Amino acid sequence: MMLKLNFFNAISAKSAPTDESVLSLLVKPVKLRIILVRHGETDWNNQNRLQGSTDVPLNDKGKLQAEKVSTFLKNVPIHQAFSSSLLRAKDTASIILQHHNIALETRPALAEIHRGHWQGMTLEEIEIQYREQFNLWRKHPHRLQNYSGETLQSASDRVWTEWHNLLNSSQSQLKFRNVLVVAHEGVNRLLLCRLTGLSLSKFWEVPQHNTALNAIDYPWGIRGMSRVRVKNFVIPDNCHY
C-alpha cells in the first residue's frame, strides 16, 4: 500500500504543549488516530546501556511512568492496541490499557533496532572499543554499515512495513478509531522520520523520551495524508488529568 506524502503539523516538546492541550486533542474524534508511545524506563536505560533486541524489563520508575500514561489516557477511547513483543514495551502497553477493556496484540516486527555486539554495553564502553564506528553512529547514523547489528535503512524498512500492516489491521466499521502502539526509542524515531519526510541522517534530531506520546492522525483514512499532531510529549509530574 502506498501512502500520499505526509504532512507535518505537530505539538511537540519544542512548542511546550500543556497537558490540557494534548488531552483536548486526543479526545477529539478523527477517522483514525495512532497514539505512538515509547516504553517506560529500564535499568539499562538508567545505566546508558544499549538494549537493542535484548529483553530487558521495566524498572520501578518505568512502571510508574506507564501508570501516569494510563491515568492520562483513561478517558481517551482506545479501540485497538499493539506493542513490540519485548517485555519493556509489552508491559508498558498492558499498564496503559488497565482502564480499557481491550486485548493487546504483540508484533515482533516492532522490536528495537538490533545492535549486534553492542547490546549490553554502555555507551562509554562502545566508544572505547569501537571508536571509529561509534563516532560514525553519532555523527552519521545512516552510514553505519559494517558492524554486527541492523542498519538504520534495514530497520526502517522493517518497521515501516509493519506500520502499513497495523494501518490495514485498524480498518473497521467504526466511524472514528484510536489505536495504541507501544514501541521503542529507535523504532519511534524511524517511524517519525518517515512520517515527517526526514531522511535517516536526521535520526538523532527526533527525540523520544521514556513513555513519550506521539499522535499521528489519518483524517481521511489510511489512503489519505497523515498528520503528526503530537511529538515526544512527556506527561508532566503536575499534570491536571
C-alpha positions in Angstrom: 0.0 0.0 0.0 1.4 3.4 -1.0 0.6 6.5 1.1 0.5 10.0 -0.1 3.2 12.5 1.0 2.8 13.1 4.7 2.1 16.5 6.3 3.9 17.6 9.4 1.9 19.6 11.9 2.9 18.7 15.4 2.5 19.7 19.0 6.0 18.9 20.3 8.3 19.4 23.3 9.7 22.4 21.3 6.4 24.2 21.4 6.0 23.5 25.1 2.5 22.0 25.0 0.3 21.7 28.1 -1.2 18.5 29.2 -4.6 20.2 28.7 -3.8 21.0 25.0 -2.6 17.5 24.3 -5.5 15.8 26.1 -8.1 18.0 24.4 -6.6 17.0 21.0 -6.6 13.3 21.9 -10.3 13.2 22.9 -11.4 14.8 19.6 -12.6 12.2 17.2 -10.8 11.6 14.0 -11.2 8.8 11.4 -8.0 7.1 12.5 -5.5 8.2 15.1 -2.4 6.2 16.1 -1.1 7.0 19.6 2.5 6.0 19.5 4.3 5.6 22.8 7.8 4.7 23.8 8.2 2.2 26.7 9.0 3.1 30.3 12.4 3.2 31.8 14.6 0.2 32.4 17.7 -0.3 34.5 19.7 -0.4 31.2 18.3 3.0 30.2 19.4 4.3 33.5 22.9 2.9 33.0 23.2 4.2 29.4 23.5 0.6 28.4 22.4 -0.3 24.8 19.4 -2.6 24.8 18.6 -3.3 21.2 16.7 -6.5 20.9 17.7 -7.7 24.4 14.6 -8.4 26.5 15.1 -6.0 29.5 12.1 -5.5 31.8 10.8 -2.2 33.2 12.2 -1.0 36.4 10.0 0.6 39.2 10.3 4.0 37.7 9.3 2.7 34.3 6.2 1.1 35.8 5.3 4.4 37.4 5.8 6.2 34.1 3.4 3.8 32.4 0.9 4.3 35.2 1.0 8.0 34.6 0.2 7.5 30.9 -2.6 5.1 31.8 -4.2 7.7 34.0 -3.7 10.4 31.4 -5.4 8.3 28.7 -8.1 6.7 30.8 -10.8 8.9 29.2 -9.4 8.7 25.7 -11.1 5.9 23.7 -8.8 3.2 22.6 -10.2 0.6 20.2 -7.2 -1.5 19.4 -3.7 -1.9 20.8 -0.3 -3.2 19.6 3.1 -3.4 21.1 6.6 -4.8 20.4 6.9 -8.3 21.8 9.8 -7.2 24.1 8.8 -7.1 27.7 9.5 -3.4 28.3 7.1 -2.4 25.6 4.5 -5.1 26.2 4.4 -4.4 29.9 4.1 -0.6 29.3 1.2 -1.2 27.0 -0.5 -3.6 29.5 -0.3 -1.0 32.2 -1.6 1.8 29.9 -4.6 -0.4 29.0 -5.7 -1.1 32.5 -8.6 1.4 32.1 -9.6 -0.1 28.7 -11.2 -3.4 28.1 -9.3 -4.4 25.0 -6.8 -7.1 24.2 -3.1 -6.3 23.4 -1.6 -7.7 20.3 2.2 -8.1 20.2 4.1 -7.6 17.0 7.8 -8.9 16.8 8.5 -6.6 13.9 8.1 -3.6 16.2 11.2 -4.7 18.2 14.0 -2.3 18.8 16.8 -1.9 16.3 19.2 -4.9 16.7 22.6 -3.6 17.8 24.7 -6.7 17.5 27.8 -6.9 19.7 27.0 -3.5 21.1 23.9 -4.8 23.0 24.6 -4.9 26.7 27.4 -2.5 26.5 27.4 1.0 27.9 27.9 4.0 25.6 31.3 4.6 27.2 32.3 1.0 26.6 31.2 1.1 22.9 33.1 4.4 22.4 36.3 2.9 23.8 36.1 -0.5 22.0 34.6 0.6 18.7 35.7 4.3 18.5 35.5 4.7 14.7 32.2 3.0 14.3 30.8 4.8 17.4 31.8 8.2 16.0 30.2 7.4 12.7 27.0 6.3 14.5 26.8 9.5 16.5 27.6 11.8 13.5 26.2 10.0 10.5 24.0 7.1 11.8 22.6 6.3 8.4 26.1 5.5 7.1 26.9 2.8 9.7 27.0 -0.4 7.7 29.9 -2.8 8.6 29.0 -3.9 12.2 27.2 -6.9 13.6 23.8 -5.1 14.1 21.0 -3.9 11.9 21.5 -0.8 9.7 19.1 2.1 10.0 17.8 1.5 6.5 17.0 -2.2 7.1 15.4 -1.4 10.4 13.4 1.5 8.8 12.2 -0.8 6.1 11.1 -3.4 8.6 9.2 -1.1 10.9 7.6 0.9 8.0 6.3 -2.4 6.5 4.8 -3.3 9.9 3.3 0.2 10.2 1.4 -0.4 7.0 0.3 -3.8 8.4 -1.0 -2.0 11.5 -2.9 0.5 9.4 -4.5 -2.2 7.4 -5.4 -4.1 10.7 -7.0 -0.9 12.1 -9.7 -0.7 9.4 -13.2 -1.3 10.8 -16.8 -0.2 10.5 -16.3 2.4 13.3 -16.6 6.0 12.1 -13.7 7.0 14.4 -10.9 4.9 15.7 -7.9 5.3 18.1 -5.1 2.8 18.1 -2.4 2.5 20.7 1.1 1.4 19.6 3.9 1.0 22.1 7.4 0.5 20.8 11.0 1.7 21.3 13.1 4.8 21.0 14.8 3.8 17.8 11.7 2.4 16.2 9.7 5.5 17.0 12.5 7.7 15.6 12.5 5.8 12.4 8.7 6.0 12.1 8.6 9.7 12.7 11.4 10.3 10.2 9.2 8.5 7.6 6.0 10.2 8.6 7.5 13.7 8.5 9.7 13.2 5.4 13.0 13.4 7.2 16.0 11.5 5.9 17.7 8.9 8.2 20.6 11.4 8.5 18.2 13.3 10.9 17.7 10.3 13.1 19.2 11.9 16.2 17.0 15.0 15.7 13.8 13.1 16.6 13.9 12.7 20.4 11.9 10.1 22.1 11.9 10.0 25.9 10.6 7.2 28.0 6.8 7.0 27.8 6.7 10.0 25.4 3.5 10.3 23.5 3.1 10.9 19.8 -0.2 11.2 17.9 -0.5 10.6 14.2 -3.8 11.3 12.5 -5.3 10.0 9.3 -8.3 12.3 8.9 -9.2 10.8 5.6 -8.4 7.2 6.4 -5.3 5.1 5.7 -5.1 6.0 2.0 -5.1 9.7 2.8 -2.5 12.1 4.1 -1.1 11.6 7.6 -0.6 14.4 10.2 1.8 14.2 13.1 -0.2 16.1 15.7 1.8 15.4 18.9 5.5 14.6 19.1 7.6 13.5 22.1 5.1 14.7 24.7 6.1 13.7 28.2 3.4 14.0 30.8 4.5 16.5 33.5 4.5 15.5 37.1 2.0 18.2 38.0 -0.4 17.1 35.2 -4.1 18.1 35.6 -5.7 14.9 34.3 
